[in-house]
Amino acid sequence: MSDSAIWTRNGVNDARLVRNFSYVNGKWTAGDDGATVAVTNPADGVTLGDVASLSADQARLAVDGAHAAFSGWSMTLPQDRSAMLRRWFDLMIENKNDLARIMVLEQGKPLSEALGEIDYAASFVEYYAEEAKRPNIEGVTSHLPDAEVELWLEPVGVAALITPWNFPAAMLTRKAAAAMAAGCTVVAHPSSETPYSALALAELAERAGIPAGVFNVLTGRASTIVEPWTEDARVRALSFTGSTDIGRLLYRQSADTVKRLVMELGGHAPVIVFKNTDMDTAIDETIKAKFATSGQDCLGANRIYVERAVYDTFCRRFTEATQKLSLGIGMDDPDIGPLMNEKAVQKQEEHVADALAKGAKLACGGKRDDLGPLFYQPTVLTDVPDEAAIMSDETFGPVAAITPFDTEDEVVARANATEFGLVAYLHSHDPRRIYRVTRALQFGMVAVNRTKVTGAPIPFGGVKQSGLGREGARRGMEEFMEVKYVCRDWA
C-alpha cells in the first residue's frame, strides 16, 4: 500500500489517482499471494508505496480479457471510440496538477518538466481521438474488368505495450491512444520504478467510460509479465520503448508468433555546431538537448561536435551556462533533478573517469552532489577523444562531451559512426550545408537550429539499432492496423 500522507503533503489532491493494484479487465487486481514491488522516490529514497506484482498466469488472464474485448471494441463506431478518447484527454487536463506531482515523486524530474509531460501525453490522446474518426477504406483503380477494388485498414488485435521510466505518462499514451483509436485492445506494462503514473491513467480511462478489457495496466516484474505476451499468438502487436539490448531480446522472443513490432530503442545523438551559426542559439539549444530530464532522454545530446574556429568560445560559454543550472528535488522545480537509480549514477562516474583517463578535460562538475546519492552534478568534458566510452555508449545522464572538428565530411563521418540512428542536431545558417548534412546524416530525425521536434502530429522513430516503425502521426496508428485487400464482383 502507499503512504497517503506523502502524496497529500506533496499536493496530490485526488487520492483515487494513487492506485496500488493493477487494472485488469476493468478490475483493480492484487498480485497472486499478495505479491508487491516497492516504489521509492529517487530524490530521498523514501518508499512511496507497494504496488501489485502480478504473476505470469495473471498476465495471460489479461490477454484473455483483452482478446474477449477486442471484437466489441473494434466494431464500436469510430465516433464513439473517439468520444471516449476525448473524455480521457479532458480528464487528463483536468487532473494535470495531480498527475504531474505523482510523476515527480516517483520519477524525480522537475515539476515544470512533469507538467509539460502531462500536456505532451494528453496531446496524443487528443490527436488520436480525432484520427479515430478518419475513413480507413481506400478505393483503388481496378486492374480487372468488372471488378471493384478496395483496401481496408483493420486493427491487428491485442497490442502489448512496454513503457520506460523516463517518460512514464507520455510513452504510454503515445502507444495506447494510437492502438485504441485503431480499434485494438491493450495490455500495458509500465516500468516497475514508475508504475503510479500508468495506474493513474488507468483510473482516468475507467472514468472516461473505456470498456473493461480495452485498456489494461499490469505492474510487477517485466520478465514475468512480458514473456507470456511474447509467446501468446493472440497478442498481434508489441510496442516497446527502452534499451536496444532489451529490444533485441523482445525481437527474438516475438519471432515464433510473428508479431507486428514497434520499437523505440537507444539513441546516441550528435550535436554538430558549425562556425556560421548564431552562437547564442546554438548554446541555448544544446543545453536543452543535453540536460532536459536530467539527461535521461533517448533524444539527449551525447556527442557535441564544434567546428574548431569557434570551439574555444563554445566550450567556455557552454560551461558557464552549465554552471548556472540548478540541482534539486523535483518539487522545488530545479533545472536538474536526481537520476533514477544507483546504476545510472555509476554510469556517469564510469564515463567521466574513462574520458579523463583518455585525455579529456573536466570543465565543471564531475561528481555526485551532496544533495543525495542519486544527484550527479551537471558536467562538461572537453577535448573528448572518439575512443572514450561516452562517444559510443549512451550516457543517459547530465554529462556533456564536447570535441572539435575541422571539415564537414569529417564530422558527418564521425556523427554516423554509431549503431544508433534516432536523432541528430545541426546548427548552421548556410542553407546548402544544412541540406547536404541533413541528407548525409543517418538518423530518423534531424533538428536544425532547434531542439524540440517531437509532437503528436509527427512520426517519431529512428533507423539502424534505434528501432523499428514510427510512433505519432497517422503512421503511428497504422502500426496497429493491417491492410485487407478486397476485390469484388457485383454480378
N, C-alpha and C positions, 0 to 999 in steps of 0.2 A: 504494500500500500504506500501511498505518498503522504508526506507531512503537509497537510493543508495550510499550516501556518506559514511555511516557506513561500508558497505560491501567493497567498494573500498579502504577505508582507512585501512582496515584490510587485504588487499592483495587478495581479490576475484576479479580476472581479467575478467571473463566471466559473464557479468551482466545477460545474459539469463538464467543462472543457478539459479538465485534467483527469484522464482516464487511465486506469491501471490494467484493465483487461483488454484482450484483443477483440476485434469486431469481425465476427464470422457469421455469415448468413443471417444478418440482421440481429444478432445477439451478442452481448458482451460476454466474452468467454475467458474463463481461467485456464491456466495450463493444467495438463493431467497431473494429478497428485499435488496440485498447488505449486508447481514449479514456477520460479520467478527469476528475473535478472535485475540487478541493481543499476540505477541510473544516477550518475553523480554530476555535480556542477564543476566544470573544469577550472573555474576561477578560484574555488576554495576547497574542492574535494568533498564537499558536503553531499550526502546521499539525498537525492530529491524524492526517491521512491523506488518501489519494486514493481515492475510490470510483468505480466504473464509471459511465461516461456513455454510456447506451445510445442507439442510433440510432432513427430513425422505423421502419425495417424491423424492428428488434427489438421495437418497441412493437406492431407488427402481429402479429409472431410470438407475442407474449404473449397477444394476443386469440385467436389460433388455438388455443393451448393451453387457455385458459380456456373457450373455446367447446366444445372437444372434451371437456373435463372436466365440462361442465355437465350433460349427460344423466345421467351416473353419480351425480354429487353430488346433483342434485335428486331422484333416485329412491332415494337412500340412506335407510334407515329413520330417521325423526326422532330416535329414541332413540340411534341410532348417531352421527348428527351431533352430538347433544347431548353424548355421551360424549367425542368428540374436542375439542369446545369446552371442556368441563370440564377435560380434561387440559391444554389450552393455558392456561387460567386457573391451574391448580395450578402449572404451570411458571413462570408469571409471578411468582407469590407466592414460590416457592422461590428465584427469581433476582432478587428485588426490589432488593436492595442493588446488584448489578451494573448492572441496568437504570437505576436512579436515577443512578448515577455516570457512566454513559455519557451520560445526558441532561445532567447538569451540565456535562460537558466540552464538549459541542457546542452547548448552548443557553445556558448561563450562569446558570440560575436557582439559587437557594439549595437546598442539599441537602435540607432538610426539605420544601420545596415539591416537589422531584423525587420524593422518596419518597411524598409524598401523591399525586402524579400517577400513579405506578405503581399504587397502590391504586385510584385512580379509573379508570384504564384497565382494570385487571383486572376491576373490578366490572361493566363492560359485557359482558365475555366470560362471566362467571358468570351474569349476568342472561339473556343470550340463549341460553346453554346450556339454561336452564330453558324459555324461551319456545319453543325449537325443538321441544319435545315437545307443545306445546298443539295441540288439534284445530283444523283450519283448514277444516272444512266446516260450513256453517250451513244448517239447514233453514228453509224459508220456506213459509208457508201459501199453498197454490196458489190461483190465481185462475181456473184452468181445471178443468173436470170430468175426473176420471180421470187427472190429471197429477200427477207428483211434482216438486217444485221444490227445487233446491239451489243454493247459492253456494259455489264452491270458491275458495280462495286459493292461487295458484300463483306460484312465483318467476319474475321477469321474464326472467332470463338472466344475461349477463355484466354486472357492475357495475364502472364505473370510479370510483375514489376518489382525490381530490386533497386532500392534507392540508398544514397550515401548520407553521411552525417554532416557534410559541409553546407548543403542547402536542403534541409530536411522537409521544407514545405514545397519549394518550387520544383524540385526534381520529381516529387510525387505528382503534383498537379499537371506538370508538363506531359507526363506519360498517361496518367489516369484520365484526364479530361479528353485527350485525343482518342484513347481506346474506347471510352464510354460514348463519345459522340459518334464514333464509327458503328456502334452497336455491340461492342464487345463487353463482356463482364470481366472483372478484375480481381486477382488475388495479389496483394502487395506485401512486401517485407521491407520495413524501414530498418536502418541501422540500429543495432541494439544500444548504441551510445546516444541516439537522439530519437527515441520512439514516441515521445509525448506529442510532438508536432503532428505526426501522422495520425495518432489517435484522436487528437482534437479535430483534425479534418474529417475523420470518420464520424465523429459526433455531429458535425455540421452537415455532413452528407445525409445522415439519418434525419435531421431536422428538415432538410430540403426535400424530403419525400422520395429519395432514391430508393428503389425497392430492395428488399432483402436479397442478398446473394450477388448483387451487381457490383458493389464496392466492398472488398474485404481487406482488413489490415491485420496481419499476423505478426506478433512480436516474438522474439526469442533468438535462439542460435541460428545463424544463417544456414549453416550446413544441414542442420536438422530439418529446416523448413523448405529450403530451396531445392535440395536434391530430389525429393519426391515430385516436385513440379517439373524438373527437367526430364524425369523418367516417364511422366504421365502424357500419353498421346492426346488427351483431351485439352491439354494446355498447348494451344496452337501458336502462340507468340510469346517471346520473352524479351523484355526490355531491361537493360542493366546500365547503371552509371557507377563507375568505380575504376579500380586499377586494371591495367592491361593484363596482369597475371591472372586475376580472378576472371576477367573476361575470357581469356583463353580456356580456363577451366570450364566455365559455363558453356562455351562453344563446343568443347568435347562432350560434355555431359548431355547436351541437347541434340547431338548428331543422330542418335538412334531413332529419335522421334521427329527428325527433320523439321524443327520449329522455324518460324519466322523470327529472326534475331534483329534487335536494335541495340547497339552498344555504343555508349559514350564513354571512352576509356581514357587513358592517361594523356597528358599533354606535356609539352616542353617548349613553351612559347618563346620565340626570339623577338626582341625589340631591335629594330635597325634604325639608327639615327644618322642621317646624312647631314653634311655641314650646311646645306642650303635649306634650312628649315627654321621655323620660329622656335628659338631655344626655350622660351617660357612655356609654350605649349608642350614641347617635347618632354620637358622635365615634369610638368604637372601631370601629363597623361601617363608617363612611365611610373611615377609614384603611385597612381591609381592602379595601373596594371600589375604592379608588384605587390602592393600592400593591402589591397581590398581583401576582406575576410581573413585578415592577418596573414595573407599569403597562401591561405588554404583553399585554393581555387584552381581547377583544371585549366582555366584561362590565364592563370597568373604568369607574369613575365619571369622566365627562368634564366635567360641569357640576354644581356644588353650589349649590343654591338654599336660602338660610336666611332664615326669617322675621325681619324687621327687629328685633323685640323682643329676640331672643336672638342677633342677628348678631355683635355685637362679642365677646360671650362665646365663641361658637362659633369665630370666627376665631382668637382668642387661644389657646384650648385646642387647637384642631386644629393650629395652627402649633407649639405646644410639643410635641405628640405626634409631629409630623413630624420635628422636630429631633432626637428621640431614636432615630429609625430608623438602623440601622447599614448601611453601604455596604461591600461587599467581594466577594471571589471566592466562587463558589458552594460550594466545598468547605469553606469556613470557616463556612458557614450564616449569612450575614448576613440582614438584612431585605430589602435591595435589592442585586441583582447588576448586571452590565453590561447595556447594551442590545445588541440583536442585531447591529447594523451601523452604519456611519457615517451612512447615510441616516436611521436612527431618531434618532440624536443631533441631527442637523441640524434635524429637525422640532421637537424640543423647543426648540432655540435660536430657531427662527423663530417659534414660537408665543409664547414668552416675550417676545421683542423686540416682536412685534406688539401683544401685550396691553399692555405698558408704554407703548408709543407712543400707545395709545388711551385711556390714563388709569388702567389697573390699577396696583396697588401690589404690590411684591415683599416678601413677609413673611419668606421664607427661601429658601435655595438659589439657583437661577437660573443655574448654570454647570456646566461639566464639572468632574469631580473629579480630583485629582492621581493617583488610583489608576491611571488609564489613559484612553486616548482614547474608550472606549465607556462610561465611567462618568459618569452625569449625576446631580447631587445631587438628592435629594428636594426638591421645590419647591412653594411655596404662593404663589398670586397671589390678592389680594383686590380687591374693588370692580371686578371684571372686567365690562366692558360687553358687551351682546349682540352688538355689532358686531365684537368681537375674533374672529380666526380660530379660536381654541381653542373658542369657543362653538358652532361649526358644523362643525368638522373634527375627526375622531377623532385624539386626541393620541397614544395608544399609547406612553405613557411616564410617568415619575414626576412629572408636573406637575399640580397641583390648582388648579382655577379656581373661586373662590367669589364669589357675588354675592347681594345681598339681594333679598327680595320683600316685598310688603305684603298681598296678598289671595290667597285660594285660586284664584279664577278667573284671576287674572293669572299665577300660577306654573304652572298647568296649561297655559295657552296657550303660555307660553314653553317649557315642557318638551316640548310636542308640536310645536313649530316646528322640525322637523328631518325630513329624508328618511328617517332611520333609525327603527327601532322594535324593538329587540331586548329590552332590559331597562330597567326603571326602579326606583329605590329610594325608599321612602317611610318617613318617621319621624313618627309621631303616636300619641297614646293616645286619640284621640277616635274611637270606632267608626263613627259616622256619617260623619265626614270620611274615614276610611280607605275606607269603602265608596264614597263619592262620587268620591274622587280615583282610586281603583283603577279604577273603571268608566270614568272620563274619560281616563285615560292611554292613548295609542295605542301600546302596546308589547305584544309577545308574552308577556312575563313581567314580573311585578311582585313585588318583595320588600318586605315590610312589617316594619320594625323589625329587619331582619337583612340579611346579605349573601349567605351561601351558600344557594343554592336548587337547584343542579343535582345530578343523580344519575341512575343508570341507570333508575329507575322512572318518571321524569317526561319529558314530551315537550318537548324543548329546541328553541327556534326563535323567529324574530321575524316582524314584519309590515313593510309598506312596502318600503323598499330594503334591509332587513336579511335578506331571504331568502325561501325557499320551502320548504314541508314542515317536518317535525319529525324530530329525532333523539332516540333514547332511548325507553323505554316500548314498549308493543306497537305504537304508531303508527310508531315508528322502523323496526320490522321490516316493517310493511305498506307502507312506502315502496318496498320492493324486491319487492312482490308485486302481481299483477293479480287481479281478480275475474273468474272464469268462471261464467257463469250456465248451469245445466243444467236443462232441462225434459224429463222422462222419462215416457213412457207404457209400462207393462209389457205391454200387450196385444200 
